Amino acid sequence: MTTPPSVPPLSETDDKVLKRLRRIEGQVRGLQRMIEEGRDCHDVLTQLSGVRSALDAAGEQILEQYASGCRAHPGETITPQDVVRAVKLLRG
């Protein structure tokens, strides 16, 4: 039987991103409830804007971590082209 590769411990940034994503998950559930309850469009759009901002902030944290040498590939050199590619992915 082979042992699965060990998973590196979470960095402080990873922990912060996970907490933020869990909070976003709750906000999205709240949006679903708002729609189910027939809440006012203004309230729904306000909540949606908050979710979008929270996702943008999480993406910025991940991009910052990537630009400083993402833990997925320790020691690998990050080129300016890599950063540009990551920014384009983030902007969709």
N, C-alpha and C positions, 0 to 999 in steps of 0.2 A: 504494500500500500504506500503510495507516495503522499508526502505531506504537501498541502497547498502552500504556495509562496506566501511569505508573511506580508501582512499589510502594514505599511509604515504608519507610525502614530500620526494623528491629526495635528496640524500646526495650529497656532492660535488663530491665524487667518481662516483656516478651514473651519474651525469651531465657530467663529463669528459668522461665516457665510452660511453654515448649516442652521444656526439659530435664526438668521434673517430669512432663510428659505422656509423654515417651519412657520415663522410669523406670516410670511406671504401666503403659505398654504391656508392658514386660518382666515386671512383676508379674502381669499378666493372662495372659501366655503361660505363666508359671510355674504359675498356677492351672489352666490347661488341662492341663499336664503332670501336675500332682498328681492331677487327676481321672482322666486316662488311666492313671496308674500305680496307681490304687486307694488313694491315700494316706488316712490316718486323717482322719475328718471334723473333728476338733478342729484339725488342722493346716490343713486347707482353710479352715475358718472363720476361723482366725487370719490367714491370708494375705488372705482376702476383707476382713476388717476393716481391714487395712493399706491395701488398694487404696481402700476407701471413704474412709478418712482422707486419703489422698493426693489423691483427687479433690476432697474438700471443701476442702483447702488450696489447690489450683489454682483452684477456683471463687472462693474468697475473694480470691485475688490478682487475678483478672480483675475481680471486683466492685469491689475497691479502685481499680483502674485506671479502671474505668468511672465511678465516683463522682467521681474527680478530673479527669474530662474525657477520655473514651476517644479514642484517636488516630484512630479510624474517622471521627470528625466533629470535627476540630480547631476550636476556637473556639466550638462550639455550647454554649449554656448548658444545664446539667443541672439539672432541677427536682427537688424532693423527690419528686414523683410518679414521675419517671423512676427514681429510686433504689429506691423501694418496688417498682415493677414489676420491676426487675432482681433484687431480693432474692427476690421471689416466683418468678421464673424459676429462680433458683439452688436454692431449696428444693423446687421441683417440686411 
